[in-house]
């Protein structure tokens, strides 16, 4: 960081400062690229409002050409901004990269990270988001690791504050389909994102995502009515009939076994087992809530609750 006009403005919405936030700031100070500013928007600045409103407020205060969004329970790799500075072109409006599980996370958090990063656990829809995958263009990405041109952010009027979560889905869709710009996923733009431990906190977090994705499948089908998001609900509908038609269930159990064996290659047996057990719990829970979200017209999402250790619940 320095006193000249920054190229990047790093915006972090928080309720109150936490231990995770201290870790985030510590890693930002280790960036190989130093031309940036950090903007932290707390409840004292914005009031008890959603992260979308906090991010928009941070964007108004930002002096940088690019707005780099992080969550306060995440931290970037040392070359995060250095890599990002090389990727923007006139047609690329935003860049993003994988959100990996920090090595310091405990066993239950590591298991949650495995669920998110596995093909079966995420239905393929989020695998590249939570593991290092090949470079590609995307039209939907979470704001835990998203860097956007400020000029384009202003053109689309920032985050839609009527939705949380899901404001990042709308932002990305507006960049791609309203401005006809591209969002580049690059495997070198690595951010580490602390996971919610399995099983209860993991499912609590999924509550909001499942409801909003189901709701978005109805009102924003272009980015949310996709097979990877729908399959868990189809699985839930199928389960009562599995006695009559057991073959799909046998196939699912076989895929679970294959997934467990793949986990064992790089992870401890207890972590692999916890992750494998959590996958069907995740699918059933997500599948039910996706259906509820799809048929619910008005979803009520209140801001996160927080204590000194981080977020509570979803």
C-alpha positions as CSV (number, residue, x, y, z in Angstrom):
1,X,0.0,0.0,0.0
2,X,1.2,3.6,-0.7
3,X,-0.1,7.1,-0.9
4,X,-0.5,7.4,-4.7
5,X,-3.9,6.8,-6.4
6,X,-4.5,3.0,-6.0
7,X,-5.2,0.7,-8.9
8,X,-7.2,-1.6,-6.7
9,X,-9.7,-0.8,-4.0
10,X,-10.3,-3.9,-1.8
11,X,-13.7,-3.8,-0.3
12,X,-14.6,-5.9,2.7
13,X,-18.2,-5.8,4.3
14,X,-18.3,-6.8,7.9
15,X,-20.7,-6.7,10.8
16,X,-18.0,-6.2,13.5
17,X,-14.3,-6.8,13.3
18,X,-13.4,-10.5,13.9
19,X,-10.3,-12.6,14.2
20,X,-10.8,-13.7,10.6
21,X,-10.7,-10.0,9.6
22,X,-7.4,-9.6,11.3
23,X,-6.1,-12.5,9.3
24,X,-7.4,-11.0,6.1
25,X,-5.6,-7.7,6.7
26,X,-2.4,-9.5,7.6
27,X,-2.4,-11.4,4.3
28,X,-3.3,-8.2,2.3
29,X,-0.1,-6.6,3.8
30,X,1.8,-9.5,2.2
31,X,0.7,-8.8,-1.3
32,X,3.5,-8.6,-3.9
33,X,1.5,-5.8,-5.7
34,X,1.3,-2.8,-3.4
35,X,-0.8,-0.2,-5.3
36,X,-4.1,-0.8,-3.4
37,X,-6.3,0.6,-0.7
38,X,-8.4,-1.4,1.8
39,X,-12.0,-0.2,2.5
40,X,-13.7,-2.0,5.4
41,X,-17.4,-1.2,5.9
42,X,-18.7,-2.1,9.4
43,X,-22.1,-1.6,11.0
44,X,-20.8,1.5,12.6
45,X,-20.4,3.0,9.1
46,X,-23.4,1.6,7.4
47,X,-25.8,0.4,10.1
48,X,-27.1,-3.1,10.3
49,X,-27.6,-3.6,6.5
50,X,-26.9,-6.4,4.0
51,X,-23.4,-7.0,2.5
52,X,-24.7,-5.7,-0.8
53,X,-25.4,-2.3,0.6
54,X,-22.0,-2.3,2.4
55,X,-20.2,-3.2,-0.8
56,X,-22.0,-0.4,-2.8
57,X,-21.0,2.1,0.0
58,X,-17.4,0.9,-0.2
59,X,-17.5,1.3,-4.0
60,X,-18.6,4.9,-3.6
61,X,-15.6,5.6,-1.4
62,X,-13.2,3.7,-3.6
63,X,-10.5,5.6,-5.5
64,X,-9.2,2.6,-7.5
65,X,-9.8,1.6,-11.1
66,X,-10.8,-1.9,-10.0
67,X,-13.0,-3.0,-7.1
68,X,-11.7,-6.1,-5.4
69,X,-14.3,-7.8,-3.3
70,X,-13.5,-10.2,-0.4
71,X,-15.4,-11.6,2.6
72,X,-14.0,-11.0,6.0
73,X,-13.5,-14.7,6.5
74,X,-11.3,-15.0,3.4
75,X,-7.7,-14.0,2.5
76,X,-5.9,-13.9,-0.8
77,X,-2.7,-15.6,-2.0
78,X,0.4,-13.2,-2.1
79,X,0.2,-12.7,-5.9
80,X,-3.5,-12.2,-6.1
81,X,-3.5,-8.6,-7.2
82,X,-0.3,-9.0,-9.2
83,X,-2.0,-11.7,-11.3
84,X,-5.2,-9.7,-11.6
85,X,-3.4,-6.6,-12.9
86,X,-2.3,-8.6,-16.0
87,X,-5.8,-10.0,-16.9
88,X,-8.0,-7.1,-17.7
89,X,-8.7,-6.1,-21.3
90,X,-11.3,-3.7,-22.8
91,X,-13.8,-6.6,-23.1
92,X,-13.1,-8.2,-19.7
93,X,-15.1,-6.5,-17.1
94,X,-14.3,-8.7,-14.1
95,X,-11.9,-11.5,-13.1
96,X,-12.3,-14.2,-10.4
97,X,-10.6,-17.3,-9.2
98,X,-10.8,-20.4,-7.0
99,X,-11.8,-20.2,-3.3
100,X,-9.8,-22.8,-1.5
101,X,-10.0,-24.2,2.0
102,X,-7.3,-22.7,4.3
103,X,-4.8,-25.3,5.6
104,X,-5.5,-24.0,9.1
105,X,-9.2,-25.1,9.0
106,X,-10.1,-27.9,11.4
107,X,-11.2,-31.4,10.4
108,X,-14.9,-30.5,10.2
109,X,-14.1,-27.4,8.1
110,X,-11.8,-29.4,5.8
111,X,-14.6,-31.9,5.3
112,X,-17.0,-29.0,4.3
113,X,-14.4,-27.8,1.8
114,X,-14.2,-31.2,0.3
115,X,-17.9,-31.3,-0.3
116,X,-17.8,-27.9,-2.0
117,X,-14.9,-28.8,-4.2
118,X,-16.1,-32.3,-5.3
119,X,-18.0,-32.8,-8.5
120,X,-20.7,-34.9,-6.7
121,X,-20.9,-32.6,-3.7
122,X,-21.4,-29.4,-5.8
123,X,-23.2,-31.1,-8.7
124,X,-20.5,-29.7,-10.9
125,X,-22.0,-26.3,-10.6
126,X,-19.4,-25.1,-8.1
127,X,-16.5,-27.4,-8.5
128,X,-14.3,-24.8,-10.4
129,X,-15.2,-22.2,-7.8
130,X,-13.7,-24.2,-4.9
131,X,-10.8,-26.0,-6.6
132,X,-8.1,-25.0,-9.1
133,X,-9.6,-25.6,-12.5
134,X,-8.8,-24.5,-16.1
135,X,-9.2,-20.9,-17.3
136,X,-12.7,-20.1,-18.6
137,X,-15.3,-17.4,-19.0
138,X,-18.2,-17.5,-16.5
139,X,-21.5,-15.6,-16.0
140,X,-21.9,-16.1,-12.3
141,X,-19.4,-16.0,-9.5
142,X,-19.5,-15.3,-5.7
143,X,-18.2,-12.0,-4.4
144,X,-15.7,-13.6,-2.0
145,X,-13.2,-13.5,-4.9
146,X,-14.4,-11.1,-7.5
147,X,-12.6,-8.1,-9.0
148,X,-14.6,-5.7,-11.2
149,X,-13.8,-2.6,-13.2
150,X,-15.2,0.3,-11.3
151,X,-16.5,2.0,-14.5
152,X,-18.6,-1.0,-15.4
153,X,-19.7,-1.4,-11.8
154,X,-21.1,2.1,-12.0
155,X,-22.8,1.5,-15.3
156,X,-24.9,-1.3,-13.9
157,X,-25.5,0.6,-10.7
158,X,-23.6,-1.8,-8.5
159,X,-25.1,-4.6,-6.5
160,X,-28.8,-5.1,-6.4
161,X,-29.6,-4.4,-2.7
162,X,-33.0,-6.2,-2.9
163,X,-31.4,-9.6,-2.8
164,X,-29.0,-11.3,-0.3
165,X,-27.5,-13.7,-1.0
166,X,-27.7,-13.6,-4.8
167,X,-26.6,-10.0,-5.3
168,X,-23.4,-11.3,-6.9
169,X,-25.4,-13.5,-9.3
170,X,-27.3,-10.4,-10.5
171,X,-24.2,-8.3,-10.8
172,X,-22.4,-10.9,-12.9
173,X,-25.5,-11.4,-15.1
174,X,-25.7,-7.6,-15.7
175,X,-22.0,-7.4,-16.6
176,X,-22.3,-10.2,-19.1
177,X,-25.8,-9.8,-20.6
178,X,-26.4,-6.1,-20.2
179,X,-22.9,-4.7,-21.0
180,X,-21.9,-7.6,-23.2
181,X,-18.7,-7.9,-21.3
182,X,-16.8,-11.0,-20.1
183,X,-15.9,-12.4,-16.6
184,X,-12.7,-14.4,-16.7
185,X,-12.0,-17.2,-14.2
186,X,-8.3,-17.7,-13.8
187,X,-6.8,-20.4,-11.6
188,X,-4.0,-18.2,-10.4
189,X,-6.4,-15.8,-8.6
190,X,-6.5,-17.8,-5.4
191,X,-8.4,-16.8,-2.3
192,X,-8.7,-19.0,0.8
193,X,-12.1,-19.1,2.3
194,X,-12.8,-20.5,5.8
195,X,-15.5,-23.1,5.7
196,X,-18.5,-23.7,8.0
197,X,-17.9,-27.0,9.9
198,X,-20.0,-30.0,9.0
199,X,-22.7,-30.8,9.6
200,X,-25.0,-28.2,11.2
201,X,-23.1,-24.9,10.4
202,X,-22.5,-26.2,6.9
203,X,-26.2,-26.8,6.3
204,X,-27.1,-23.5,7.9
205,X,-25.0,-21.7,5.3
206,X,-26.6,-23.7,2.6
207,X,-30.0,-22.6,3.8
208,X,-29.7,-19.1,2.3
209,X,-28.0,-20.3,-0.9
210,X,-30.5,-23.0,-1.6
211,X,-33.5,-20.7,-1.1
212,X,-32.1,-17.9,-3.2
213,X,-31.0,-20.2,-6.0
214,X,-34.4,-21.8,-6.1
215,X,-36.0,-18.3,-6.2
216,X,-33.6,-17.2,-8.9
217,X,-34.3,-20.3,-11.0
218,X,-37.8,-18.8,-11.4
219,X,-37.0,-15.1,-11.7
220,X,-33.5,-15.3,-13.3
221,X,-33.5,-18.6,-15.2
222,X,-30.7,-17.6,-17.5
223,X,-28.1,-18.1,-14.8
224,X,-29.9,-20.2,-12.2
225,X,-32.2,-22.6,-14.0
226,X,-29.3,-25.1,-14.7
227,X,-29.1,-28.8,-14.3
228,X,-26.4,-28.6,-11.6
229,X,-28.7,-26.6,-9.4
230,X,-31.9,-28.6,-10.1
231,X,-30.6,-32.2,-9.7
232,X,-30.7,-32.3,-5.9
233,X,-34.4,-31.4,-6.0
234,X,-35.0,-34.1,-8.6
235,X,-33.2,-36.5,-6.3
236,X,-35.5,-35.5,-3.4
237,X,-38.6,-36.1,-5.5
238,X,-37.3,-39.4,-6.6
239,X,-36.4,-40.8,-3.1
240,X,-40.0,-41.8,-2.1
241,X,-40.1,-43.9,-5.2
242,X,-36.7,-45.5,-4.8
243,X,-38.1,-48.7,-3.5
244,X,-40.0,-49.2,-6.7
245,X,-37.1,-48.0,-8.9
246,X,-33.9,-48.7,-6.9
247,X,-31.4,-48.5,-9.8
248,X,-30.8,-44.7,-9.6
249,X,-30.3,-45.0,-5.8
250,X,-27.7,-47.8,-6.3
251,X,-25.9,-45.6,-8.9
252,X,-25.9,-42.7,-6.4
253,X,-24.4,-44.9,-3.7
254,X,-21.8,-46.1,-6.1
255,X,-20.8,-42.5,-7.0
256,X,-20.6,-41.8,-3.2
257,X,-18.2,-44.7,-2.9
258,X,-16.1,-43.5,-5.8
259,X,-16.0,-40.0,-4.4
260,X,-14.9,-41.4,-1.0
261,X,-12.1,-43.3,-2.6
262,X,-11.0,-40.1,-4.5
263,X,-11.0,-38.2,-1.2
264,X,-8.7,-40.7,0.4
265,X,-6.0,-40.0,-2.2
266,X,-5.1,-36.6,-0.7
267,X,-7.0,-36.5,2.7
268,X,-7.1,-38.2,6.0
269,X,-9.7,-41.0,6.3
270,X,-11.8,-39.2,9.0
271,X,-12.0,-36.0,6.8
272,X,-12.9,-38.1,3.8
273,X,-15.6,-40.0,5.7
274,X,-17.1,-36.9,7.1
275,X,-17.2,-35.2,3.7
276,X,-18.8,-38.3,2.1
277,X,-21.5,-38.5,4.8
278,X,-22.2,-34.8,4.4
279,X,-22.8,-35.0,0.7
280,X,-26.2,-36.8,0.8
281,X,-27.2,-34.6,3.7
282,X,-26.4,-31.6,1.6
283,X,-28.2,-32.8,-1.4
284,X,-31.4,-33.6,0.4
285,X,-31.4,-30.4,2.4
286,X,-30.5,-28.2,-0.6
287,X,-33.0,-30.0,-2.8
288,X,-35.9,-29.4,-0.4
289,X,-35.0,-25.7,0.1
290,X,-34.5,-25.1,-3.6
291,X,-38.1,-26.2,-4.2
292,X,-39.3,-23.9,-1.4
293,X,-37.3,-21.0,-2.8
294,X,-38.7,-21.6,-6.3
295,X,-42.3,-21.3,-5.1
296,X,-41.8,-18.5,-2.6
297,X,-42.4,-15.0,-4.0
298,X,-40.9,-12.9,-1.2
299,X,-37.8,-14.2,0.6
300,X,-36.7,-12.5,3.8
301,X,-33.0,-12.5,4.3
302,X,-31.7,-10.7,7.4
303,X,-28.0,-9.8,7.7
304,X,-25.5,-12.2,9.3
305,X,-25.2,-12.6,13.0
306,X,-21.6,-12.4,14.3
307,X,-19.5,-13.0,17.3
308,X,-15.8,-12.4,18.0
309,X,-14.9,-15.6,16.2
310,X,-16.8,-14.9,13.0
311,X,-20.2,-15.5,11.5
312,X,-22.9,-17.5,13.3
313,X,-25.1,-19.7,11.2
314,X,-25.7,-19.0,7.6
